[in-house]
Amino acid sequence: MIGPRSVRLTGWGMYAPERVLSNADLEKLVDTSDEWIRSRTGIRERRMAAPHETTATMAAVAGKRAVAVAGLQPDDIDLILVATLTPDYWMPATAALVKEAIGNSRAAAFDVMAACSGFVYAYATADAYVRSGMYRHVLVAGSELLTRFLDFSDRNTCILFGDGAGAVVVSASDQEGGGAAGFELTTDPDGAYMVWLPSGGSRSPPSAETISRGEHYVRMEGKETYRYATKTLATSALTAIKRAGWDPDEVDLYIPHQANMRIIEAVAKGLNLPMDKMFVNLDRYGNTSAASVGIALAEAVDGGRVQVGDKVVLVAFGAGFTSGAVAIEWTADPILGRRADSVEPVASVRAPVNWDSVDPIPPRLRELLEADAGPHVPLEDVVPGEPPQGDGHRADAKREVPA
Ligand code: UT7
């Protein structure tokens, strides 16, 4: 196999569910306040998927947008990687469902599980496949539906997370230079139980008892995770930058995992960088785990923060503990992001035969949702070739695109 001249990021896209879950909404569920959440995390609101949406449907919309921006047809994609810790099912891989939903008939497809670092890990995996010459175009989607895995009586966790998806296309290029110039991926098992979900795996299969103990929800040691995050984001970014042969202040934009504003500020301070070099959108989405860097990247490019020739660093940390960074020389014309506007926020994911899911919404959220949500679309109504019901409104129609 002969590798390409370069490996470039050619497409990007995102999807955010329409329903906003504000800090005021959470005040109704747990003993918290908008003031506490904003001052301790920077989060004002996050998105919450509708009952008919899943990790696969969100990944498919973001993925279709990224494929359109890359100027490709779905069947041009050779490999689909979905980074997620909230798959539709334990099996099959969510990527298999996404393959059909984007209208691809020929790609290999599998999931990448590295928690909130998943997008960066999947990006590195895509780059390696393309660099080796094995594939020409890889779709990477980070997609999370965290609101279904949160205990909405636990104020330590439920205020932090939200739903959404971000995607990129990584492609072989016949031109020299550009694309990923340096990577760093690390895993530190000391943090294995700092952010975790105890039950559902082989160590503790799901049962009435595990559910009564609330072990199907995310648990977190916030302070330890915070400490690790501030350290590892800085060291991971520095290592990737060094491998690219750059200096930290040469980088035009850092796109960090959107976990906590104070973490991002600490990293900027640690690297001696002004905050305007850090892209931040966690105020509107909270922590969307493996989707966060992909969503932030799409918003940064479409918002005019990235130009051809810019040096951009994606950097993330997450459960495991995992951490990763990629230093990218930007090559795609940001105006191409407008191609995503033609992709409606609709995805048809194959439904199981002779099976129906129970109500997927955590009971404490159900009341909030029913108060002002759109029409409920049962899972069994979402079948291949038939768009789901609903108003077809594009959730992020108002996001800014460059002139
Ligand atoms: O992608 C990886 C996912 N995880 C993370 O990124 C988490 C990283 N950690 C953090 O972001 C922060 O540690 C948190 C935002 C989770 C917590 O902030 P903190 O400044 O570390 O607060 P704390 O845990 O030290 O808690 C301070 C106080 C405590 O009360 P007492 O003991 O001082 O009376 C908590 O019980 O704040 C209380 N508290 C809250 N109060 C109102 C904790 N959560 C809340 C809340 N609302 N939601």
Residues whose N, C-alpha, C, O or C-beta is under 5 A from the ligand:
A	BS01	UT7	D31 T32 S33 W36 R40 T41 C116 R155 N156 I159 G222 K223 T225 Y226 A259 N260 F317 G318
